[in-house]
Amino acid sequence: MPQAPYVSPEVLEAIFELLVPDDKDAFRYDVLAASLTCRLWYAVGSYYFNDKSLQNLFESTDNRSHANLVRTRLLLAESQRLGVCHGRHVKRIHLCMTNAWFGRNSDHSEAVDCIADIPALTPNLTDVRLHLGVPHGGLEARLSFHESLKPYCANVERLHVGMKLFSAPHQKLADLIADMHKLTIIDFMYMDFTPELLDALKKCTGIKYVTFNRARIRDAHLCISHWPSLRSLEVNAALRTYCEELWEAVAKSCPLLRELIYTDPSNDEYLLPDKTQLFEVLAKCSKLKVLYVKAHPGIGSEFLAAAMRDGRALTHLTLRNCKNVVIERGAAWETVEWSCPWLEDLDLIGCGLVADVFVERVLERCRRICKIAFSEERDATWPVLLEAVDFVRGTDGVWKRPVVEEVDYY
């Protein structure tokens, strides 16, 4: 590093303190630039850098200007040239199709060069978050943006893609995903599952964790069947989507599934109670630990009984606002042999009246239970049963008691 006028460490610390941005998510450009001035400045400035402050590029929206894009490349390149290699701490990058980078008046070529150069300067970068807007640069901007992403494909393990609501699919995105051979985690928002995207996802056979938020996931079962290592699947408010084929594919192809979350179905209103392929998931996915289903008309009393009978590995069971679940005496749960010894968290809010005998059965068969949530009932007597075994009602209406020591039963 070059020499610089001597400044005492105490004064340098005061200077660096002023350079730290107020926004905790903001990248510390000024601190990094100053720390590269000389060895003493680096020694003092390194105190203000930790893994967290260097991990995420462009996480703050204030950092997504064209000037900061160029500055990021220059600083990381200088850091590497000096042998400091700050870029090794970077794990995640937020890349946005903004007007600042790809608008009508922006220099697409410079933005492409900057984005494409960053992977070589950040060898541990594995998490890419794409925000695909609709910049004024039009189709040319889209093609330029996807061209800049090619160097990322080889090392990406986690991919988040967020689209503008109901915007058209981006050309070339499927081609990029098809080349992400290390991909294990995907998180898609407002995505439309085109045939090209489905074909690309089929090739990513190592996928383990999947989140679909308000996505049109029609025919998603065609790629789920190619993910035998799937551990977690979360589907939130799927748009105009019939998910029964999805559950059937999960039951047949994903024996290692440990978590399933399904909320606010939009196209399942016609389903009759207890006529859902989620039964097959319970029966076939023996390692399922977390099941969270919200507002599903196909979930009824038989499903609750099946969960208690087949959910041997379940630790968390939530059937919230599933109106067809009956917890009163004489319902299906009374007729089956319970086999859920590891259950710790039970949430049946919005599922109707709760019989005392059901609570007694839970406490008897689920010895590890430490969190229970039922709908509030006037004159209900089951709270007395919970209080007798050290449960305490919180301000949120959830009953809790000390957690039983965790045991690894796999």
Backbone hydrogen bonds in HBPLUS format (Angstrom, degrees):
<---DONOR---> <-ACCEPTOR-->    atom                        ^
c    i                          cat <-CA-CA->   ^        H-A-AA   ^      H-
h    n   atom  resd res      DA  || num        DHA   H-A  angle D-A-AA Bond
n    s   type  num  typ     dist DA aas  dist angle  dist       angle   num
A0011-VAL N   A0008-SER O   3.05 MM   3  5.38 118.9  2.44 106.4 120.4     1
A0012-LEU N   A0008-SER O   2.95 MM   4  6.26 162.1  1.98 156.6 162.6     2
A0013-GLU N   A0009-PRO O   2.85 MM   4  6.02 157.7  1.90 149.6 154.8     3
A0014-ALA N   A0010-GLU O   3.24 MM   4  6.49 154.1  2.31 139.4 145.7     4
A0015-ILE N   A0011-VAL O   2.96 MM   4  6.30 150.4  2.05 147.5 156.2     5
A0016-PHE N   A0012-LEU O   2.81 MM   4  6.09 168.3  1.82 161.1 163.3     6
A0017-GLU N   A0013-GLU O   2.92 MM   4  6.04 151.0  2.01 143.8 152.0     7
A0018-LEU N   A0014-ALA O   3.30 MM   4  6.53 145.6  2.43 136.9 144.2     8
A0018-LEU N   A0015-ILE O   3.08 MM   3  5.28 124.5  2.40  99.8 113.3     9
A0019-LEU N   A0015-ILE O   3.20 MM   4  6.55 132.1  2.44 139.1 152.3    10
A0019-LEU N   A0016-PHE O   2.99 MM   3  4.95 130.8  2.24  94.5 108.7    11
A0026-ALA N   A0023-ASP O   3.05 MM   3  5.27 153.6  2.12 106.9 115.3    12
A0029-TYR N   A0027-PHE O   2.96 MM   2  5.75 135.2  2.17 105.0  91.9    13
A0032-LEU N   A0028-ARG O   2.97 MM   4  6.17 164.4  2.00 153.7 158.4    14
A0033-ALA N   A0029-TYR O   2.86 MM   4  6.07 165.9  1.88 156.6 160.7    15
A0034-ALA N   A0030-ASP O   2.95 MM   4  6.07 163.7  1.98 146.7 151.2    16
A0035-SER N   A0031-VAL O   2.91 MM   4  6.03 157.0  1.96 148.5 155.2    17
A0036-LEU N   A0033-ALA O   3.32 MM   3  5.47 144.4  2.46  98.8 108.4    18
A0037-THR N   A0034-ALA O   3.06 MM   3  5.44 163.2  2.09 117.0 119.7    19
A0042-TYR N   A0038-CYS O   2.87 MM   4  6.10 151.1  1.95 149.8 159.1    20
A0043-ALA N   A0039-ARG O   2.83 MM   4  6.07 156.8  1.88 149.5 155.5    21
A0044-VAL N   A0040-LEU O   3.05 MM   4  6.35 157.0  2.10 151.5 156.6    22
A0045-GLY N   A0041-TRP O   2.74 MM   4  5.78 161.8  1.78 147.6 154.1    23
A0046-SER N   A0042-TYR O   2.83 MM   4  5.73 145.8  1.94 148.1 153.8    24
A0047-TYR N   A0044-VAL O   3.30 MM   3  5.93 153.1  2.38 112.1 118.7    25
A0048-TYR N   A0045-GLY O   2.91 MM   3  5.53 145.9  2.03 115.9 124.7    26
A0049-PHE N   A0046-SER O   3.07 MM   3  5.11 160.7  2.11 104.2 109.4    27
A0054-LEU N   A0051-ASP O   3.25 MM   3  5.29 139.8  2.42  96.7 107.9    28
A0055-GLN N   A0051-ASP O   2.82 MM   4  5.66 122.3  2.16 144.5 159.5    29
A0091-LYS N   A0055-GLN O   2.86 MM  36  5.07 149.3  1.95 124.2 133.0    30
A0092-ARG N   A0055-GLN O   3.02 MM  37  6.11 174.3  2.02 149.1 151.0    31
A0057-LEU N   A0092-ARG O   2.96 MM  35  6.38 160.8  2.00 146.9 150.0    32
A0094-HIS N   A0057-LEU O   2.97 MM  37  6.14 158.3  2.02 156.3 162.5    33
A0063-ASN N   A0060-SER O   2.95 MM   3  5.49 157.4  2.00 114.3 121.5    34
A0064-ARG N   A0061-THR O   3.28 MM   3  5.46 168.9  2.29 109.7 112.9    35
A0069-LEU N   A0065-SER O   3.07 MM   4  6.36 146.8  2.18 144.5 153.9    36
A0070-VAL N   A0066-HIS O   3.10 MM   4  6.39 164.2  2.12 153.0 155.5    37
A0071-ARG N   A0067-ALA O   2.87 MM   4  6.04 156.7  1.92 144.0 151.8    38
A0072-THR N   A0068-ASN O   2.83 MM   4  5.86 150.8  1.92 140.9 147.6    39
A0073-ARG N   A0069-LEU O   3.36 MM   4  6.68 163.9  2.38 147.6 149.9    40
A0074-LEU N   A0070-VAL O   3.11 MM   4  6.39 165.7  2.13 152.4 156.4    41
A0075-LEU N   A0071-ARG O   2.89 MM   4  6.04 167.9  1.91 156.6 159.3    42
A0076-LEU N   A0072-THR O   3.01 MM   4  6.09 169.3  2.02 154.3 157.6    43
A0077-ALA N   A0073-ARG O   2.95 MM   4  5.99 154.8  2.01 146.5 154.0    44
A0078-GLU N   A0074-LEU O   2.92 MM   4  6.09 156.4  1.98 145.3 151.9    45
A0079-SER N   A0075-LEU O   2.85 MM   4  6.03 156.9  1.91 147.4 154.3    46
A0080-GLN N   A0076-LEU O   2.98 MM   4  6.17 153.1  2.05 141.3 148.2    47
A0081-ARG N   A0077-ALA O   2.92 MM   4  6.15 155.5  1.98 146.0 153.1    48
A0082-LEU N   A0078-GLU O   2.99 MM   4  6.19 149.1  2.09 147.8 155.0    49
A0084-VAL N   A0079-SER O   2.95 MM   5  5.26 137.4  2.14 167.5 161.7    50
A0085-CYS N   A0079-SER O   3.09 MM   6  5.10 167.9  2.10 106.9 108.2    51
A0083-GLY N   A0080-GLN O   3.03 MM   3  5.06 155.5  2.09 102.5 110.1    52
A0088-ARG N   A0085-CYS O   3.17 MM   3  5.90 171.1  2.18 119.2 121.9    53
A0089-HIS N   A0086-HIS O   3.05 MM   3  6.00 168.8  2.07 129.8 132.4    54
A0090-VAL N   A0087-GLY O   3.17 MM   3  5.40 150.2  2.26 105.4 113.8    55
A0126-THR N   A0091-LYS O   3.16 MM  35  5.79 151.3  2.24 136.2 138.8    56
A0127-ASP N   A0091-LYS O   3.03 MM  36  6.04 154.0  2.10 167.7 168.2    57
A0093-ILE N   A0127-ASP O   2.99 MM  34  6.50 146.7  2.10 156.1 165.9    58
A0129-ARG N   A0093-ILE O   2.94 MM  36  6.18 165.2  1.96 168.2 167.9    59
A0095-LEU N   A0129-ARG O   2.84 MM  34  6.15 163.4  1.87 164.8 170.5    60
A0131-HIS N   A0095-LEU O   2.94 MM  36  6.30 158.5  1.99 154.0 157.4    61
A0097-MET N   A0131-HIS O   2.90 MM  34  6.22 169.2  1.91 168.7 166.2    62
A0102-PHE N   A0098-THR O   2.72 MM   4  5.77 166.1  1.74 157.6 162.2    63
A0103-GLY N   A0099-ASN O   2.79 MM   4  3.59 128.0  2.06 117.6 110.7    64
A0106-SER N   A0103-GLY O   3.24 MM   3  5.19 158.6  2.29 101.3 107.7    65
A0111-ALA N   A0107-ASP O   3.20 MM   4  6.49 164.9  2.22 156.0 160.2    66
A0112-VAL N   A0108-HIS O   2.84 MM   4  6.04 163.2  1.86 158.3 163.2    67
A0113-ASP N   A0109-SER O   2.98 MM   4  6.14 161.4  2.02 145.0 149.9    68
A0114-CYS N   A0110-GLU O   2.96 MM   4  6.16 161.3  1.99 149.8 154.7    69
A0115-ILE N   A0111-ALA O   2.97 MM   4  6.14 174.4  1.98 157.1 158.4    70
A0116-ALA N   A0112-VAL O   2.90 MM   4  5.93 163.0  1.93 150.9 156.4    71
A0117-ASP N   A0113-ASP O   3.02 MM   4  6.05 138.1  2.20 141.3 150.9    72
A0121-LEU N   A0118-ILE O   2.87 MM   3  5.14 140.0  2.03 109.8 122.2    73
A0122-THR N   A0118-ILE O   3.03 MM   4  6.19 117.4  2.44 147.8 164.7    74
A0122-THR N   A0119-PRO O   3.23 MM   3  5.02 150.6  2.32  95.8 104.5    75
A0125-LEU N   A0122-THR O   3.14 MM   3  5.57 161.9  2.17 124.2 124.1    76
A0157-GLU N   A0126-THR O   2.83 MM  31  5.25 165.6  1.85 138.9 143.2    77
A0158-ARG N   A0126-THR O   3.07 MM  32  6.33 162.3  2.10 160.4 158.2    78
A0128-VAL N   A0158-ARG O   2.95 MM  30  6.29 164.2  1.97 166.1 163.4    79
A0160-HIS N   A0128-VAL O   2.96 MM  32  6.38 161.3  2.00 154.1 158.8    80
A0130-LEU N   A0160-HIS O   2.69 MM  30  6.00 168.4  1.71 165.5 162.6    81
A0162-GLY N   A0130-LEU O   2.87 MM  32  6.21 164.3  1.90 162.9 168.1    82
A0132-LEU N   A0162-GLY O   2.82 MM  30  6.07 152.0  1.90 166.8 176.0    83
A0138-GLY N   A0135-PRO O   3.23 MM   3  6.05 174.3  2.23 121.6 123.2    84
A0141-ALA N   A0138-GLY O   3.01 MM   3  5.39 122.4  2.36 105.2 119.1    85
A0142-ARG N   A0138-GLY O   3.16 MM   4  6.59 153.4  2.23 148.7 156.5    86
A0143-LEU N   A0139-LEU O   2.99 MM   4  6.27 167.5  2.01 160.1 161.9    87
A0144-SER N   A0140-GLU O   2.97 MM   4  6.11 155.7  2.03 144.6 151.8    88
A0145-PHE N   A0141-ALA O   2.89 MM   4  6.06 157.1  1.95 149.1 155.3    89
A0146-HIS N   A0142-ARG O   3.05 MM   4  6.34 167.7  2.07 156.5 158.2    90
A0147-GLU N   A0143-LEU O   3.01 MM   4  6.13 147.3  2.12 141.2 150.6    91
A0148-SER N   A0144-SER O   3.09 MM   4  6.37 145.6  2.22 144.5 152.7    92
A0148-SER N   A0145-PHE O   3.08 MM   3  5.24 123.7  2.41  97.8 111.7    93
A0149-LEU N   A0146-HIS O   3.16 MM   3  5.18 146.2  2.28  98.0 107.9    94
A0152-TYR N   A0149-LEU O   2.94 MM   3  5.56 155.3  2.00 123.0 130.8    95
A0153-CYS N   A0150-LYS O   3.31 MM   3  5.76 150.4  2.40 115.2 121.6    96
A0184-THR N   A0157-GLU O   2.82 MM  27  5.33 177.3  1.82 137.3 138.3    97
A0185-ILE N   A0157-GLU O   3.00 MM  28  6.33 155.1  2.06 160.3 164.2    98
A0159-LEU N   A0185-ILE O   2.88 MM  26  6.24 161.3  1.92 151.8 156.0    99
A0187-ASP N   A0159-LEU O   2.90 MM  28  6.31 141.5  2.05 156.4 160.3   100
A0161-VAL N   A0187-ASP O   2.88 MM  26  6.35 156.1  1.94 156.1 163.0   101
A0189-MET N   A0161-VAL O   2.90 MM  28  6.27 154.8  1.96 165.1 165.9   102
A0163-MET N   A0189-MET O   3.08 MM  26  6.22 160.5  2.12 149.5 154.9   103
A0167-SER N   A0164-LYS O   2.98 MM   3  5.43 159.1  2.03 140.8 135.6   104
A0173-LEU N   A0170-HIS O   3.45 MM   3  5.85 162.4  2.49 120.6 124.9   105
A0176-LEU N   A0172-LYS O   3.11 MM   4  6.41 152.8  2.19 150.5 157.1   106
A0177-ILE N   A0173-LEU O   3.03 MM   4  6.36 163.4  2.06 156.2 160.0   107
A0178-ALA N   A0174-ALA O   3.01 MM   4  6.18 153.4  2.08 147.2 154.2   108
A0179-ASP N   A0176-LEU O   3.03 MM   3  5.38 144.3  2.16 105.5 115.8   109
A0180-MET N   A0177-ILE O   3.00 MM   3  5.16 163.9  2.03 110.1 115.2   110
A0183-LEU N   A0180-MET O   3.23 MM   3  5.57 165.2  2.25 115.8 118.1   111
A0208-LYS N   A0184-THR O   2.70 MM  24  5.14 170.4  1.71 133.4 136.3   112
A0209-TYR N   A0184-THR O   3.01 MM  25  6.41 164.9  2.03 160.9 164.8   113
A0186-ILE N   A0209-TYR O   2.95 MM  23  6.44 158.5  2.00 161.2 167.0   114
A0211-THR N   A0186-ILE O   2.97 MM  25  6.33 140.6  2.13 141.3 153.1   115
A0188-PHE N   A0211-THR O   2.91 MM  23  6.30 156.9  1.96 165.6 163.6   116
A0213-ASN N   A0188-PHE O   2.84 MM  25  6.15 174.9  1.84 168.8 170.5   117
A0190-TYR N   A0213-ASN O   3.06 MM  23  6.53 155.9  2.12 164.6 172.3   118
A0216-ARG N   A0191-MET O   2.85 MM  25  6.18 154.1  1.92 164.7 172.9   119
A0194-THR N   A0192-ASP O   2.92 MM   2  5.91 113.7  2.38 116.2  99.8   120
A0193-PHE N   A0216-ARG O   3.08 MM  23  6.10 166.1  2.10 161.2 161.9   121
A0198-LEU N   A0194-THR O   2.99 MM   4  6.30 161.5  2.03 158.0 163.3   122
A0199-ASP N   A0195-PRO O   3.01 MM   4  6.22 159.5  2.06 147.8 152.7   123
A0200-ALA N   A0196-GLU O   3.09 MM   4  6.33 151.7  2.18 141.6 149.1   124
A0201-LEU N   A0197-LEU O   2.95 MM   4  6.21 159.2  1.99 153.3 158.5   125
A0202-LYS N   A0198-LEU O   3.03 MM   4  6.25 142.9  2.17 146.2 155.7   126
A0203-LYS N   A0200-ALA O   3.13 MM   3  5.53 139.8  2.30 105.0 115.2   127
A0204-CYS N   A0201-LEU O   3.07 MM   3  5.22 150.2  2.16 103.4 112.5   128
A0207-ILE N   A0204-CYS O   3.43 MM   3  6.13 159.6  2.48 124.1 123.4   129
A0231-ARG N   A0208-LYS O   2.63 MM  23  5.04 164.7  1.66 132.0 137.7   130
A0232-SER N   A0208-LYS O   3.02 MM  24  6.47 158.8  2.06 159.9 163.8   131
A0210-VAL N   A0232-SER O   2.93 MM  22  6.09 158.0  1.98 142.0 149.2   132
A0234-GLU N   A0210-VAL O   2.87 MM  24  6.17 148.2  1.97 144.0 154.6   133
A0212-PHE N   A0234-GLU O   2.76 MM  22  6.15 161.3  1.80 162.2 168.6   134
A0236-ASN N   A0212-PHE O   2.83 MM  24  6.15 173.5  1.84 172.3 174.2   135
A0214-ARG N   A0236-ASN O   2.77 MM  22  5.92 170.5  1.78 168.2 171.7   136
A0239-LEU N   A0215-ALA O   3.02 MM  24  5.58 152.5  2.10 120.3 128.1   137
A0220-ALA N   A0217-ILE O   2.97 MM   3  5.24 146.1  2.08 138.6 133.4   138
A0222-LEU N   A0219-ASP O   3.03 MM   3  5.69 159.2  2.08 116.3 122.1   139
A0223-CYS N   A0220-ALA O   3.08 MM   3  5.67 145.8  2.20 112.9 121.0   140
A0224-ILE N   A0220-ALA O   3.07 MM   4  6.35 158.0  2.12 152.0 158.9   141
A0225-SER N   A0221-HIS O   3.29 MM   4  6.23 153.5  2.36 139.7 143.0   142
A0226-HIS N   A0223-CYS O   2.88 MM   3  5.30 159.7  1.93 113.2 120.0   143
A0227-TRP N   A0224-ILE O   2.98 MM   3  5.31 161.9  2.01 121.5 121.4   144
A0230-LEU N   A0227-TRP O   3.21 MM   3  5.60 164.0  2.24 121.1 121.3   145
A0258-ARG N   A0231-ARG O   2.70 MM  27  5.17 170.1  1.70 134.5 138.2   146
A0259-GLU N   A0231-ARG O   3.02 MM  28  6.42 140.4  2.19 153.9 161.7   147
A0233-LEU N   A0259-GLU O   2.97 MM  26  6.28 155.3  2.04 146.3 153.0   148
A0261-ILE N   A0233-LEU O   2.90 MM  28  6.33 160.4  1.94 156.1 160.7   149
A0235-VAL N   A0261-ILE O   2.81 MM  26  6.11 164.6  1.83 154.0 156.8   150
A0263-THR N   A0235-VAL O   3.04 MM  28  6.54 158.2  2.09 158.1 164.4   151
A0237-ALA N   A0263-THR O   2.93 MM  26  5.87 163.7  1.96 142.8 147.8   152
A0246-LEU N   A0243-CYS O   2.92 MM   3  4.99 123.1  2.25  98.5 114.4   153
A0247-TRP N   A0243-CYS O   3.08 MM   4  6.51 154.6  2.15 158.6 164.3   154
A0248-GLU N   A0244-GLU O   3.08 MM   4  6.33 156.7  2.13 146.5 153.2   155
A0249-ALA N   A0245-GLU O   3.04 MM   4  6.23 154.0  2.11 141.7 147.8   156
A0250-VAL N   A0246-LEU O   2.99 MM   4  6.29 154.5  2.06 148.5 155.9   157
A0251-ALA N   A0247-TRP O   2.94 MM   4  6.15 164.6  1.96 153.1 156.3   158
A0252-LYS N   A0248-GLU O   3.14 MM   4  6.33 149.6  2.24 142.3 150.0   159
A0253-SER N   A0249-ALA O   2.89 MM   4  5.87 153.7  1.96 151.1 157.9   160
A0254-CYS N   A0250-VAL O   2.94 MM   4  5.08 150.0  2.03 144.1 144.1   161
A0257-LEU N   A0254-CYS O   3.29 MM   3  5.73 168.2  2.30 119.1 119.9   162
A0289-LYS N   A0258-ARG O   2.80 MM  31  5.03 156.5  1.85 118.6 125.8   163
A0290-VAL N   A0258-ARG O   2.94 MM  32  6.30 159.6  1.98 151.3 158.1   164
A0260-LEU N   A0290-VAL O   2.88 MM  30  6.22 156.8  1.94 153.3 160.2   165
A0292-TYR N   A0260-LEU O   2.89 MM  32  6.28 164.0  1.92 161.1 165.3   166
A0262-TYR N   A0292-TYR O   2.79 MM  30  6.23 156.8  1.84 159.5 167.6   167
A0294-LYS N   A0262-TYR O   2.92 MM  32  6.38 152.0  1.99 157.2 162.1   168
A0271-LEU N   A0268-ASP O   3.05 MM   3  5.59 160.9  2.09 118.2 124.1   169
A0275-LYS N   A0272-LEU O   3.13 MM   3  5.48 132.2  2.36 146.2 137.0   170
A0274-ASP N   A0298-GLY O   2.80 MM  24  5.10 132.3  2.02 110.4 121.0   171
A0279-PHE N   A0276-THR O   3.30 MM   3  6.29 173.9  2.31 121.7 123.1   172
A0280-GLU N   A0277-GLN O   2.94 MM   3  5.32 128.9  2.20 105.7 117.7   173
A0282-LEU N   A0278-LEU O   3.12 MM   4  6.45 158.6  2.17 149.0 153.1   174
A0283-ALA N   A0279-PHE O   3.04 MM   4  6.33 154.4  2.11 146.4 153.7   175
A0284-LYS N   A0280-GLU O   2.83 MM   4  5.89 158.3  1.88 152.4 157.2   176
A0285-CYS N   A0281-VAL O   2.93 MM   4  5.46 159.0  1.97 142.3 148.4   177
A0288-LEU N   A0285-CYS O   3.19 MM   3  5.72 165.3  2.21 121.3 122.6   178
A0315-THR N   A0289-LYS O   2.72 MM  26  5.15 171.3  1.73 135.5 137.1   179
A0316-HIS N   A0289-LYS O   3.01 MM  27  6.36 166.1  2.03 163.4 163.1   180
A0291-LEU N   A0316-HIS O   2.96 MM  25  6.25 163.5  1.99 155.6 160.2   181
A0318-THR N   A0291-LEU O   2.84 MM  27  6.18 160.5  1.88 162.8 166.8   182
A0293-VAL N   A0318-THR O   2.87 MM  25  6.07 164.8  1.89 150.7 154.9   183
A0320-ARG N   A0293-VAL O   2.98 MM  27  6.40 128.1  2.25 157.0 165.3   184
A0295-ALA N   A0320-ARG O   2.85 MM  25  6.30 160.3  1.89 161.5 168.0   185
A0299-ILE N   A0296-HIS O   3.20 MM   3  5.66 167.1  2.22 115.4 118.8   186
A0303-PHE N   A0300-GLY O   3.10 MM   3  5.38 125.6  2.41 100.6 114.1   187
A0304-LEU N   A0300-GLY O   3.24 MM   4  6.67 155.6  2.30 150.1 156.3   188
A0305-ALA N   A0301-SER O   3.03 MM   4  6.31 159.4  2.07 148.5 154.1   189
A0306-ALA N   A0302-GLU O   2.87 MM   4  6.12 151.8  1.95 142.9 151.0   190
A0307-ALA N   A0303-PHE O   2.87 MM   4  6.16 151.8  1.95 150.2 157.7   191
A0308-MET N   A0304-LEU O   3.07 MM   4  6.37 154.8  2.13 148.0 154.1   192
A0309-ARG N   A0305-ALA O   2.92 MM   4  6.13 140.0  2.09 142.0 153.9   193
A0310-ASP N   A0306-ALA O   2.66 MM   4  5.64 173.3  1.67 156.8 159.2   194
A0311-GLY N   A0307-ALA O   2.91 MM   4  4.90 140.1  2.08 123.7 132.7   195
A0339-SER N   A0308-MET O   2.65 MM  31  5.90 173.3  1.65 161.3 158.8   196
A0312-ARG N   A0310-ASP O   2.84 MM   2  5.61 140.0  2.00 102.2  92.3   197
A0314-LEU N   A0311-GLY O   3.11 MM   3  5.15 151.3  2.20 103.7 112.6   198
A0344-GLU N   A0315-THR O   2.79 MM  29  5.09 167.8  1.80 127.3 131.6   199
A0345-ASP N   A0315-THR O   2.97 MM  30  6.32 153.9  2.04 155.3 162.8   200
A0317-LEU N   A0345-ASP O   2.87 MM  28  6.22 166.9  1.89 166.2 168.5   201
A0347-ASP N   A0317-LEU O   2.92 MM  30  6.32 160.4  1.96 157.4 161.3   202
A0319-LEU N   A0347-ASP O   2.95 MM  28  6.32 158.3  1.99 172.4 177.4   203
A0321-ASN N   A0349-ILE O   2.77 MM  28  6.12 166.4  1.78 152.5 156.8   204
A0325-VAL N   A0322-CYS O   3.08 MM   3  5.93 166.6  2.10 130.8 132.2   205
A0355-ALA N   A0327-ILE O   3.17 MM  28  6.18 158.4  2.22 135.0 132.1   206
A0331-ALA N   A0328-GLU O   3.35 MM   3  6.05 151.0  2.44 138.4 138.2   207
A0334-GLU N   A0331-ALA O   3.13 MM   3  6.04 162.3  2.17 125.5 129.8   208
A0335-THR N   A0332-ALA O   2.98 MM   3  5.52 158.3  2.03 118.9 125.5   209
A0343-LEU N   A0340-CYS O   3.36 MM   3  5.81 171.2  2.37 118.0 119.4   210
A0370-CYS N   A0344-GLU O   2.87 MM  26  5.30 172.9  1.88 133.3 134.6   211
A0371-LYS N   A0344-GLU O   3.02 MM  27  6.26 133.3  2.24 161.2 169.7   212
A0346-LEU N   A0371-LYS O   2.93 MM  25  6.30 163.2  1.96 154.6 158.1   213
A0373-ALA N   A0346-LEU O   2.88 MM  27  6.33 146.0  1.99 155.9 162.5   214
A0348-LEU N   A0373-ALA O   2.83 MM  25  6.08 164.5  1.86 177.0 172.0   215
A0351-CYS N   A0348-LEU O   3.24 MM   3  5.65 136.8  2.44 141.5 135.7   216
A0358-PHE N   A0355-ALA O   3.05 MM   3  5.29 133.0  2.28 101.3 113.8   217
A0359-VAL N   A0355-ALA O   3.36 MM   4  6.83 156.0  2.42 149.6 154.7   218
A0360-GLU N   A0356-ASP O   2.92 MM   4  6.25 158.0  1.97 153.1 160.1   219
A0361-ARG N   A0357-VAL O   2.96 MM   4  6.12 149.9  2.05 137.6 145.3   220
A0362-VAL N   A0358-PHE O   2.93 MM   4  6.26 155.7  1.99 149.8 156.4   221
A0363-LEU N   A0359-VAL O   2.98 MM   4  6.25 167.5  2.00 155.3 157.5   222
A0364-GLU N   A0360-GLU O   2.95 MM   4  6.06 144.1  2.08 141.8 152.1   223
A0365-ARG N   A0361-ARG O   2.90 MM   4  5.96 169.4  1.91 155.8 157.7   224
A0366-CYS N   A0362-VAL O   2.85 MM   4  5.40 149.6  1.94 144.6 152.2   225
A0369-ILE N   A0366-CYS O   3.12 MM   3  5.58 167.3  2.14 117.9 121.5   226
A0401-ARG N   A0370-CYS O   3.00 MM  31  5.05 145.5  2.13 137.9 138.1   227
A0372-ILE N   A0399-TRP O   2.84 MM  27  5.09 159.3  1.89 145.2 151.9   228
A0399-TRP N   A0372-ILE O   2.82 MM  27  5.09 164.3  1.84 170.0 164.5   229
A0384-VAL N   A0381-THR O   3.13 MM   3  5.77 141.9  2.28 116.3 124.8   230
A0385-LEU N   A0382-TRP O   2.98 MM   3  5.13 123.2  2.31 102.2 116.6   231
A0386-LEU N   A0382-TRP O   3.24 MM   4  6.67 150.7  2.33 151.0 158.7   232
A0387-GLU N   A0383-PRO O   2.93 MM   4  6.20 162.0  1.96 152.2 157.1   233
A0388-ALA N   A0384-VAL O   3.06 MM   4  6.18 143.1  2.20 141.6 150.7   234
A0389-VAL N   A0386-LEU O   3.08 MM   3  5.51 153.1  2.15 109.3 117.1   235
A0391-PHE N   A0386-LEU O   3.04 MM   5  5.21 157.5  2.09 145.0 139.3   236
A0390-ASP N   A0387-GLU O   3.25 MM   3  5.21 147.4  2.37 114.9 109.4   237
A0392-VAL N   A0400-LYS O   2.72 MM   8  5.37 155.0  1.78 145.9 152.5   238
A0400-LYS N   A0392-VAL O   2.99 MM   8  5.37 162.1  2.02 137.6 141.1   239
A0394-GLY N   A0398-VAL O   2.85 MM   4  5.41 166.0  1.87 146.7 151.2   240
A0397-GLY N   A0394-GLY O   2.97 MM   3  5.29 161.7  2.00 115.1 118.0   241
